[in-house]
Amino acid sequence: MLLGVGREDGEAQAAYLADKVLNLRVFTDEAGRMNLSVLETGGDVMVVSQFTLLADCRKGRRPSFVPAAEPELAEALYEDFVRRISLSPLQVETGEFGELMTVSLENEGPVTLVIDT
């Protein structure tokens, strides 16, 4: 998952999002229906910090990143979120906060969801 942290986010949002990500039924069951959570599939979770998800592109020709949290807050909440997810039995991998990374993503099926707290 790509995780963006906003200026107004706090521990309550990290807790809500961790629970939502672990329990959201977005994986297919034997009937081909989105009916299983990542916990039920025994899958893994990769969390990559992505402040650009908070870009505001409504005005002008350059995105504004004002809605994104300052790096200190964003890193603390990113780490809090990862800690909460890591309490589950799933394998959790992370990117490097604040680093320029090349991330390859493969979607299985036509599903990409935005979860906003």
N, CA, C and O of each residue as an XYZ file, in Angstrom:
468
protein
N       0.834     -1.175      0.000
C       0.000      0.000      0.000
C       0.872      1.229      0.000
O       1.987      1.215      0.521
N       0.366      2.281     -0.579
C       1.029      3.576     -0.564
C       0.337      4.401      0.508
O      -0.888      4.529      0.497
N       1.102      4.960      1.428
C       0.544      5.673      2.573
C       0.932      7.139      2.532
O       2.113      7.483      2.579
N      -0.067      7.995      2.445
C       0.144      9.433      2.520
C      -0.364      9.941      3.852
O      -1.444      9.548      4.294
N       0.399     10.809      4.500
C       0.026     11.357      5.804
C      -0.249     12.848      5.646
O       0.580     13.601      5.135
N      -1.447     13.258      6.102
C      -1.839     14.658      6.004
C      -1.569     15.430      7.282
O      -1.332     14.849      8.341
N      -1.608     16.747      7.162
C      -1.344     17.648      8.301
C      -2.275     17.408      9.479
O      -1.880     17.588     10.631
N      -3.499     17.007      9.202
C      -4.498     16.828     10.246
C      -4.513     15.415     10.818
O      -5.288     15.131     11.732
N      -3.680     14.534     10.304
C      -3.677     13.141     10.759
C      -2.990     12.999     12.108
O      -2.124     13.796     12.469
N      -3.393     11.966     12.851
C      -2.823     11.682     14.159
C      -2.907     10.192     14.452
O      -3.171      9.390     13.556
N      -2.683      9.830     15.698
C      -2.691      8.419     16.085
C      -4.046      7.762     15.845
O      -4.104      6.584     15.490
N      -5.132      8.501     16.033
C      -6.465      7.924     15.810
C      -6.638      7.510     14.350
O      -7.222      6.464     14.067
N      -6.134      8.323     13.424
C      -6.226      7.986     12.010
C      -5.340      6.784     11.680
O      -5.727      5.938     10.875
N      -4.163      6.701     12.288
C      -3.275      5.557     12.061
C      -3.929      4.269     12.554
O      -3.849      3.235     11.890
N      -4.576      4.330     13.717
C      -5.251      3.150     14.276
C      -6.416      2.723     13.389
O      -6.580      1.540     13.092
N      -7.221      3.693     12.970
C      -8.364      3.400     12.100
C      -7.887      2.758     10.799
O      -8.432      1.743     10.367
N      -6.880      3.347     10.186
C      -6.394      2.863      8.898
C      -5.782      1.475      9.009
O      -5.989      0.639      8.129
N      -5.037      1.216     10.070
C      -4.447     -0.117     10.258
C      -5.546     -1.172     10.358
O      -5.464     -2.221      9.719
N      -6.561     -0.896     11.147
C      -7.679     -1.834     11.279
C      -8.389     -2.026      9.941
O      -8.722     -3.149      9.563
N      -8.613     -0.940      9.239
C      -9.311     -1.001      7.951
C      -8.520     -1.821      6.947
O      -9.083     -2.679      6.268
N      -7.224     -1.569      6.845
C      -6.377     -2.279      5.878
C      -6.336     -3.772      6.182
O      -6.398     -4.592      5.266
N      -6.234     -4.124      7.435
C      -6.158     -5.542      7.801
C      -7.472     -6.283      7.587
O      -7.465     -7.485      7.320
N      -8.586     -5.592      7.701
C      -9.888     -6.266      7.694
C     -10.768     -5.987      6.480
O     -11.834     -6.588      6.347
N     -10.349     -5.099      5.604
C     -11.146     -4.787      4.420
C     -11.189     -6.005      3.492
O     -10.151     -6.578      3.160
N     -12.365     -6.385      3.088
C     -12.537     -7.592      2.275
C     -12.390     -7.237      0.792
O     -13.362     -6.892      0.121
N     -11.160     -7.330      0.304
C     -10.859     -6.941     -1.075
C     -10.234     -8.065     -1.894
O      -9.913     -7.869     -3.066
N     -10.059     -9.241     -1.292
C      -9.482    -10.376     -2.002
C     -10.577    -11.388     -2.315
O     -11.522    -11.554     -1.544
N     -10.441    -12.056     -3.444
C     -11.507    -12.940     -3.895
C     -11.520    -14.269     -3.149
O     -10.483    -14.820     -2.783
N     -12.737    -14.757     -2.942
C     -12.933    -16.082     -2.333
C     -13.043    -17.121     -3.440
O     -12.812    -16.810     -4.609
N     -13.395    -18.354     -3.080
C     -13.471    -19.434     -4.064
C     -14.560    -19.204     -5.106
O     -14.533    -19.815     -6.174
N     -15.513    -18.332     -4.806
C     -16.580    -18.011     -5.764
C     -16.224    -16.817     -6.643
O     -17.022    -16.402     -7.483
N     -15.021    -16.262     -6.449
C     -14.596    -15.121     -7.258
C     -15.125    -13.787     -6.779
O     -15.046    -12.795     -7.505
N     -15.665    -13.742     -5.566
C     -16.211    -12.503     -5.008
C     -15.206    -11.859     -4.067
O     -14.475    -12.560     -3.367
N     -15.161    -10.540     -4.044
C     -14.304     -9.832     -3.093
C     -14.908    -10.026     -1.708
O     -15.836     -9.320     -1.313
N     -14.366    -10.995     -0.980
C     -14.993    -11.377      0.271
C     -13.983    -11.722      1.360
O     -14.384    -12.104      2.459
N     -12.678    -11.597      1.085
C     -11.659    -11.979      2.056
C     -10.734    -10.804      2.372
O     -10.414     -9.995      1.501
N     -10.318    -10.729      3.620
C      -9.345     -9.708      4.026
C      -7.942    -10.267      3.857
O      -7.764    -11.467      3.646
N      -6.959     -9.406      3.949
C      -5.569     -9.868      3.871
C      -5.262    -10.810      5.035
O      -4.453    -11.726      4.889
N      -5.894    -10.596      6.178
C      -5.709    -11.518      7.304
C      -6.219    -12.911      6.960
O      -5.597    -13.914      7.312
N      -7.356    -12.966      6.270
C      -7.951    -14.256      5.920
C      -7.173    -14.977      4.821
O      -7.192    -16.205      4.753
N      -6.497    -14.230      3.974
C      -5.724    -14.855      2.902
C      -4.328    -15.241      3.362
O      -3.653    -16.039      2.710
N      -3.887    -14.669      4.497
C      -2.523    -14.930      4.959
C      -1.491    -14.241      4.095
O      -0.335    -14.659      4.045
N      -1.902    -13.187      3.415
C      -0.999    -12.457      2.532
C       0.037    -11.658      3.291
O       0.126    -11.740      4.516
N       0.805    -10.898      2.572
C       1.807    -10.010      3.142
C       1.375     -8.574      2.884
O       0.497     -8.314      2.061
N       2.005     -7.646      3.599
C       1.705     -6.225      3.416
C       3.006     -5.481      3.179
O       3.979     -5.665      3.912
N       3.022     -4.638      2.152
C       4.146     -3.736      1.939
C       3.615     -2.316      2.081
O       2.621     -1.951      1.454
N       4.282     -1.517      2.909
C       3.864     -0.144      3.163
C       4.966      0.788      2.688
O       6.110      0.691      3.132
N       4.611      1.694      1.778
C       5.561      2.660      1.241
C       4.986      4.048      1.471
O       3.849      4.327      1.092
N       5.766      4.909      2.088
C       5.350      6.294      2.312
C       5.288      7.021      0.972
O       6.201      6.917      0.153
N       4.195      7.760      0.762
C       4.006      8.430     -0.526
C       3.288      9.761     -0.311
O       2.071      9.843     -0.474
N       4.045     10.814      0.057
C       3.431     12.105      0.360
C       2.737     12.710     -0.853
O       1.837     13.532     -0.687
N       3.123     12.331     -2.058
C       2.522     12.927     -3.243
C       1.047     12.566     -3.399
O       0.341     13.183     -4.197
N       0.573     11.571     -2.643
C      -0.862     11.259     -2.668
C      -1.687     12.430     -2.140
O      -2.879     12.533     -2.432
N      -1.066     13.301     -1.373
C      -1.766     14.438     -0.787
C      -1.707     15.682     -1.673
O      -2.174     16.746     -1.267
N      -1.146     15.564     -2.865
C      -1.005     16.720     -3.752
C      -2.372     17.303     -4.104
O      -3.324     16.575     -4.387
N      -2.441     18.619     -4.079
C      -3.646     19.335     -4.496
C      -3.354     19.915     -5.878
O      -2.499     20.788     -6.023
N      -4.060     19.432     -6.879
C      -3.817     19.845     -8.269
C      -4.956     20.692     -8.829
O      -5.065     20.862    -10.043
N      -5.795     21.218     -7.957
C      -6.973     21.951     -8.428
C      -6.632     23.291     -9.044
O      -7.337     23.741     -9.948
N      -5.569     23.951     -8.584
C      -5.237     25.282     -9.083
C      -3.883     25.258     -9.773
O      -2.985     24.510     -9.387
N      -3.754     26.075    -10.785
C      -2.469     26.239    -11.450
C      -1.992     24.993    -12.173
O      -2.769     24.085    -12.469
N      -0.708     24.974    -12.446
C      -0.108     23.885    -13.215
C       0.945     23.120    -12.431
O       1.630     22.254    -12.976
N       1.070     23.437    -11.168
C       2.035     22.752    -10.307
C       1.291     22.233     -9.086
O       0.525     22.976     -8.472
N       1.501     20.974     -8.723
C       0.807     20.455     -7.542
C       1.280     21.157     -6.266
O       2.448     21.518     -6.125
N       0.342     21.335     -5.354
C       0.663     21.896     -4.041
C       0.699     20.746     -3.040
O      -0.205     19.912     -2.997
N       1.755     20.719     -2.243
C       1.882     19.674     -1.239
C       1.593     20.199      0.165
O       1.963     19.567      1.155
N       0.937     21.346      0.251
C       0.573     21.929      1.534
C      -0.261     20.967      2.384
O      -0.075     20.936      3.600
N      -1.182     20.173      1.793
C      -1.967     19.250      2.628
C      -1.155     18.127      3.270
O      -1.607     17.516      4.238
N       0.021     17.852      2.751
C       0.850     16.772      3.298
C       1.472     17.208      4.620
O       1.815     18.376      4.805
N       1.610     16.258      5.531
C       2.216     16.542      6.840
C       3.696     16.869      6.680
O       4.348     16.428      5.734
N       4.209     17.651      7.624
C       5.648     17.907      7.681
C       6.358     16.569      7.904
O       5.789     15.666      8.517
N       7.588     16.433      7.415
C       8.291     15.146      7.495
C       8.356     14.523      8.892
O       8.239     13.304      9.016
N       8.538     15.318      9.937
C       8.650     14.762     11.291
C       7.355     14.065     11.709
O       7.384     12.942     12.212
N       6.218     14.736     11.498
C       4.921     14.152     11.829
C       4.630     12.968     10.923
O       4.181     11.919     11.387
N       4.885     13.135      9.638
C       4.600     12.064      8.684
C       5.384     10.801      9.012
O       4.834      9.701      8.968
N       6.660     10.952      9.340
C       7.470      9.772      9.657
C       6.985      9.095     10.933
O       6.922      7.868     11.002
N       6.642      9.890     11.943
C       6.158      9.318     13.197
C       4.863      8.528     12.976
O       4.706      7.434     13.517
N       3.940      9.076     12.186
C       2.677      8.382     11.941
C       2.858      7.195     10.998
O       2.166      6.186     11.134
N       3.768      7.305     10.057
C       4.101      6.167      9.186
C       4.621      5.014     10.040
O       4.179      3.876      9.882
N       5.552      5.303     10.939
C       6.109      4.273     11.817
C       5.035      3.698     12.746
O       5.018      2.496     13.009
N       4.141      4.561     13.242
C       3.050      4.096     14.105
C       2.131      3.154     13.335
O       1.740      2.107     13.852
N       1.787      3.520     12.104
C       0.942      2.676     11.271
C       1.617      1.322     11.024
O       0.981      0.277     11.164
N       2.893      1.340     10.661
C       3.627      0.103     10.397
C       3.681     -0.759     11.657
O       3.541     -1.979     11.575
N       3.883     -0.139     12.819
C       3.911     -0.889     14.071
C       2.575     -1.581     14.318
O       2.535     -2.742     14.727
N       1.487     -0.866     14.070
C       0.153     -1.432     14.276
C      -0.107     -2.605     13.328
O      -0.639     -3.632     13.749
N       0.257     -2.464     12.077
C       0.090     -3.540     11.103
C       0.972     -4.728     11.493
O       0.577     -5.882     11.324
N       2.156     -4.442     12.010
C       3.103     -5.500     12.384
C       2.647     -6.312     13.584
O       3.195     -7.385     13.836
N       1.663     -5.835     14.331
C       1.106     -6.605     15.440
C       0.273     -7.788     14.941
O      -0.038     -8.708     15.698
N      -0.079     -7.747     13.666
C      -0.836     -8.849     13.064
C       0.130     -9.996     12.764
O       1.345     -9.825     12.856
N      -0.406    -11.161     12.408
C       0.481    -12.287     12.072
C       1.091    -12.190     10.679
O       1.828    -13.090     10.275
N       0.808    -11.134      9.941
C       1.275    -11.009      8.566
C       2.726    -10.556      8.492
O       3.232     -9.896      9.400
N       3.382    -10.919      7.406
C       4.720    -10.402      7.107
C       4.552     -8.975      6.611
O       3.762     -8.732      5.698
N       5.276     -8.026      7.192
C       5.157     -6.628      6.806
C       6.518     -6.131      6.333
O       7.517     -6.256      7.041
N       6.544     -5.574      5.147
C       7.743     -4.967      4.579
C       7.489     -3.481      4.417
O       6.344     -3.046      4.300
N       8.565     -2.704      4.411
C       8.408     -1.260      4.258
C       9.421     -0.716      3.268
O      10.428     -1.348      2.950
N       9.116      0.469      2.799
C      10.084      1.236      2.045
C      10.933      2.022      3.037
O      10.822      1.826      4.248
N      11.770      2.900      2.529
C      12.585      3.776      3.372
C      11.947      5.150      3.365
O      11.871      5.795      2.319
N      11.489      5.603      4.516
C      10.801      6.888      4.601
C      11.702      8.005      4.082
O      12.869      8.098      4.462
N      11.158      8.841      3.219
C      11.861     10.020      2.725
C      12.924      9.752      1.675
O      13.604     10.680      1.238
N      13.077      8.520      1.269
C      14.101      8.183      0.281
C      13.493      8.116     -1.112
O      12.313      7.805     -1.275
N      14.308      8.409     -2.106
C      13.913      8.241     -3.490
C      14.015      6.757     -3.798
O      15.104      6.185     -3.752
N      12.890      6.133     -4.110
C      12.860      4.692     -4.345
C      12.205      4.402     -5.687
O      11.356      5.159     -6.158
N      12.601      3.324     -6.274
C      11.907      2.795     -7.438
C      11.015      1.674     -6.931
O      11.497      0.662     -6.422
N       9.716      1.865     -7.074
C       8.747      0.898     -6.573
C       7.993      0.329     -7.763
O       7.438      1.071     -8.574
N       7.981     -0.972     -7.858
C       7.243     -1.645     -8.915
C       5.948     -2.168     -8.321
O       5.947     -2.753     -7.237
N       4.860     -1.961     -9.020
C       3.547     -2.337     -8.513
C       2.812     -3.144     -9.569
O       2.736     -2.737    -10.729
N       2.278     -4.273     -9.174
C       1.435     -5.085    -10.049
C       0.057     -5.175     -9.432
O      -0.092     -5.610     -8.290
N      -0.944     -4.769    -10.179
C      -2.321     -4.915     -9.727
C      -2.896     -6.185    -10.325
O      -2.722     -6.457    -11.513
N      -3.575     -6.956     -9.504
C      -4.283     -8.130     -9.995
C      -5.749     -7.755    -10.048
O      -6.412     -7.655     -9.016
N      -6.246     -7.551    -11.236
C      -7.628     -7.137    -11.394
C      -7.742     -5.628    -11.463
O      -6.756     -4.915    -11.273
N      -8.910     -5.153    -11.726
C      -9.111     -3.719    -11.930
C      -9.451     -2.972    -10.644
O     -10.316     -2.097    -10.657
N      -8.792     -3.296     -9.537
C      -9.178     -2.682     -8.266
C      -8.025     -1.888     -7.682
O      -6.959     -2.435     -7.404
N      -8.247     -0.591     -7.498
C      -7.347      0.269     -6.749
C      -8.252      1.116     -5.861
O      -9.162      1.783     -6.354
N      -8.006      1.090     -4.556
C      -8.884      1.789     -3.622
C      -8.149      2.906     -2.911
O      -6.957      2.792     -2.624
N      -8.854      3.977     -2.629
C      -8.350      5.066     -1.798
C      -9.114      4.990     -0.485
O     -10.345      5.016     -0.474
N      -8.388      4.895      0.612
C      -9.005      4.887      1.923
C      -8.572      6.164      2.612
O      -7.384      6.362      2.865
N      -9.515      7.025      2.917
C      -9.215      8.315      3.512
C      -9.852      8.377      4.892
O     -11.020      8.028      5.061
N      -9.090      8.817      5.864
C      -9.611      8.905      7.214
C     -10.259     10.253      7.439
O     -10.763     10.521      8.529
